[in-house]
Amino acid sequence: MDLDYSPEEIAFREQVAAWIAANAPRADERRELEAWRAWQKRLHAARFLGAGWPAEYGGAKLSPMQQAIFNEELARAGAPGPINAMALWWVGPAIIRYGTEAQKKRFLQPILTADEIWATGYSEPGSGSDMAAAKCRAVRDGDFYVVSGQKVWTTLAHISDWYFILVRTSTEGPKWAGLSLLLIDMKSPGVEVRPIRQITGDSEFNEVFLHDVRVPAENLLGAEGQGWEIVSSALVNERSGIAGSVRFDQGFDRIVASSRLRGHASDPLWRQRLADLAIKARVTKSFQLRSMSDSIHGRINPHMSAAMKLFTTELTQRFSETGIDLLGAYATLWEGSAHVPDDGRCAYQYLYDRSMTIAGGTSEVQRNIVAQRVLGLPRK
Ligand SMILES: Cc1cc2nc3c(=O)[nH]c(=O)nc-3n(C[C@H](O)[C@H](O)[C@H](O)COP(=O)(O)OP(=O)(O)OC[C@H]3O[C@@H](n4cnc5c(N)ncnc54)[C@H](O)[C@@H]3O)c2cc1C
């Protein structure tokens, strides 16, 4: 693979950087729902979203390299990603792969425009890593499924319009074989959403209770019993999405600035620790280029996403721990304090990054996948 950028790619990068500078939401707007939604609409109108999606449903004609350049420029500018990232990474691709023509026409365009935001419901109080044990029941009743049960840790359920949910349609045979995937309108009677307060103070995820929710049978994605297959391929996209969205460039600049501020820049032990982070950050970039090269050349290696997710999310924690160690007691100060470098970002990031080795499957689960599927070690 040629790692140099072509003149066209350099021109594309300049064009993207200029576009982002002119269009990104202001820092004070970034946590507002409508500003974030409007930002995604602008990204879609400029044809930056849905790379690889069929053109008739609004997909963009970006090459994998252009997509990577776009993501890098977004990160470099500190601009937010699209609000509907989960739907762009795995719900839309699942509908493209398993959906009926009517489902594609109904759901894909509003995902791209963020007119409809999606949440994903796999985890339940008794089934997280062991997702195949999901108990949330969907019983067929004429042209409807009647869904009852509970999901937990559903990111963005409180602002979502639709729910991509794993349900049990059968208790016969192996547990994974009785699972199906439904698309549920969150406004349906019987859907109850309760936000969960996180350690950062935010409430990004929720408990969702389903009390005899009637769902039209036409909202079954794929066939009855195909839920495990659909979710397995969606999880590959989720892990690649998480791994691909992590960018260390700005984080590293902040750590170097903190080490100068604290007078550690010429301390050999600190220099070694920072060099180690810089090397690992460079490794993640090579991972991402390798994965892009695989997709350009049609080489499918679904389990690489587990290795990439494991490596990048563990590294985010090493970054925030280093930031905390560098700032010492100052690191405990929160946003808005006059005495804290980096406006309290370090403390927030440290708390937030704990979640990244859990979301999308824990690090232990990723290690199991790498051991069995990549290294071919026996299952114990
Ligand atoms: C920020 C965030 C966002 C999330 N968003 C969503 C969402 O939108 N939708 C959704 O459905 N879920 C979501 N989740 C839930 C997430 O998928 C689960 O938390 C995760 O899969 C782990 O499940 P669990 O919490 O039930 O832990 P458990 O599965 O109970 O695991 C507990 C501990 O046991 C370990 N363990 C479990 N099984 C094994 C094994 N076989 N081998 C070795 N160790 C094992 C785990 O690694 C963990 O340390 C989110 C989680 C986070 C943190």
The ligand as an SDF file (V2000), in Angstrom:
LIG
                    3D

 53 58  0  0  0  0  0  0  0  0999 V2000
  -20.9380    3.9580   27.2800 C   0  0  0  0  0  0  0  0  0  0  0  0
  -21.7340    2.7040   27.0660 C   0  0  0  0  0  0  0  0  0  0  0  0
  -22.7120    2.7030   26.1000 C   0  0  0  0  0  0  0  0  0  0  0  0
  -23.4750    1.5410   25.8850 C   0  0  0  0  0  0  0  0  0  0  0  0
  -24.4690    1.5960   24.9440 N   0  0  0  0  0  0  0  0  0  0  0  0
  -25.2390    0.4960   24.7530 C   0  0  0  0  0  0  0  0  0  0  0  0
  -26.3150    0.5550   23.8110 C   0  0  0  0  0  0  0  0  0  0  0  0
  -26.5730    1.5820   23.1710 O   0  0  0  0  0  0  0  0  0  0  0  0
  -27.0710   -0.5520   23.6530 N   0  0  0  0  0  0  0  0  0  0  0  0
  -26.8350   -1.7060   24.3450 C   0  0  0  0  0  0  0  0  0  0  0  0
  -27.5390   -2.6990   24.1210 O   0  0  0  0  0  0  0  0  0  0  0  0
  -25.8280   -1.7870   25.2520 N   0  0  0  0  0  0  0  0  0  0  0  0
  -25.0330   -0.7090   25.4810 C   0  0  0  0  0  0  0  0  0  0  0  0
  -24.0100   -0.7540   26.4140 N   0  0  0  0  0  0  0  0  0  0  0  0
  -23.8570   -1.9680   27.2270 C   0  0  0  0  0  0  0  0  0  0  0  0
  -22.6370   -2.7920   26.9060 C   0  0  0  0  0  0  0  0  0  0  0  0
  -22.7580   -3.4230   25.6540 O   0  0  0  0  0  0  0  0  0  0  0  0
  -22.4960   -3.8200   28.0520 C   0  0  0  0  0  0  0  0  0  0  0  0
  -22.2750   -3.0800   29.2470 O   0  0  0  0  0  0  0  0  0  0  0  0
  -21.3570   -4.7610   27.8030 C   0  0  0  0  0  0  0  0  0  0  0  0
  -21.6230   -5.6120   26.7320 O   0  0  0  0  0  0  0  0  0  0  0  0
  -21.0570   -5.6160   29.0770 C   0  0  0  0  0  0  0  0  0  0  0  0
  -22.1990   -6.2090   29.5580 O   0  0  0  0  0  0  0  0  0  0  0  0
  -22.5880   -6.0960   31.1090 P   0  0  0  0  0  0  0  0  0  0  0  0
  -22.5390   -4.6480   31.4920 O   0  0  0  0  0  0  0  0  0  0  0  0
  -23.8670   -6.8130   31.3210 O   0  0  0  0  0  0  0  0  0  0  0  0
  -21.4100   -6.8130   31.8970 O   0  0  0  0  0  0  0  0  0  0  0  0
  -21.2440   -8.3850   32.1030 P   0  0  0  0  0  0  0  0  0  0  0  0
  -21.4590   -9.0920   30.8240 O   0  0  0  0  0  0  0  0  0  0  0  0
  -22.0780   -8.7800   33.2590 O   0  0  0  0  0  0  0  0  0  0  0  0
  -19.7260   -8.4700   32.4670 O   0  0  0  0  0  0  0  0  0  0  0  0
  -19.2320   -8.2380   33.7890 C   0  0  0  0  0  0  0  0  0  0  0  0
  -17.7250   -8.5050   33.7870 C   0  0  0  0  0  0  0  0  0  0  0  0
  -17.4780   -9.8860   33.4570 O   0  0  0  0  0  0  0  0  0  0  0  0
  -16.6020   -9.9830   32.3480 C   0  0  0  0  0  0  0  0  0  0  0  0
  -16.9990  -11.1110   31.4880 N   0  0  0  0  0  0  0  0  0  0  0  0
  -18.2390  -11.4200   31.0640 C   0  0  0  0  0  0  0  0  0  0  0  0
  -18.2110  -12.5160   30.2670 N   0  0  0  0  0  0  0  0  0  0  0  0
  -16.9150  -12.8760   30.1480 C   0  0  0  0  0  0  0  0  0  0  0  0
  -16.2350  -13.9160   29.4620 C   0  0  0  0  0  0  0  0  0  0  0  0
  -16.8950  -14.8050   28.7030 N   0  0  0  0  0  0  0  0  0  0  0  0
  -14.8910  -13.9830   29.5660 N   0  0  0  0  0  0  0  0  0  0  0  0
  -14.1980  -13.0890   30.3290 C   0  0  0  0  0  0  0  0  0  0  0  0
  -14.7970  -12.0860   31.0260 N   0  0  0  0  0  0  0  0  0  0  0  0
  -16.1360  -11.9810   30.9340 C   0  0  0  0  0  0  0  0  0  0  0  0
  -16.7750   -8.6880   31.5840 C   0  0  0  0  0  0  0  0  0  0  0  0
  -15.6300   -8.3800   30.8020 O   0  0  0  0  0  0  0  0  0  0  0  0
  -16.9810   -7.6810   32.7310 C   0  0  0  0  0  0  0  0  0  0  0  0
  -15.7410   -7.2910   33.2530 O   0  0  0  0  0  0  0  0  0  0  0  0
  -23.2380    0.3730   26.6520 C   0  0  0  0  0  0  0  0  0  0  0  0
  -22.2410    0.3780   27.6220 C   0  0  0  0  0  0  0  0  0  0  0  0
  -21.4960    1.5280   27.8350 C   0  0  0  0  0  0  0  0  0  0  0  0
  -20.4350    1.5080   28.9050 C   0  0  0  0  0  0  0  0  0  0  0  0
  1  2  1  0
  2  3  1  0
  2 52  2  0
  3  4  2  0
  4  5  1  0
  4 50  1  0
  5  6  2  0
  6  7  1  0
  6 13  1  0
  7  8  2  0
  7  9  1  0
  9 10  1  0
 10 11  2  0
 10 12  1  0
 12 13  2  0
 13 14  1  0
 14 15  1  0
 14 50  1  0
 15 16  1  0
 16 17  1  0
 16 18  1  0
 18 19  1  0
 18 20  1  0
 20 21  1  0
 20 22  1  0
 22 23  1  0
 23 24  1  0
 24 25  2  0
 24 26  1  0
 24 27  1  0
 27 28  1  0
 28 29  2  0
 28 30  1  0
 28 31  1  0
 31 32  1  0
 32 33  1  0
 33 34  1  0
 33 48  1  0
 34 35  1  0
 35 36  1  0
 35 46  1  0
 36 37  1  0
 36 45  1  0
 37 38  2  0
 38 39  1  0
 39 40  1  0
 39 45  2  0
 40 41  1  0
 40 42  2  0
 42 43  1  0
 43 44  2  0
 44 45  1  0
 46 47  1  0
 46 48  1  0
 48 49  1  0
 50 51  2  0
 51 52  1  0
 52 53  1  0
M  END
$$$$
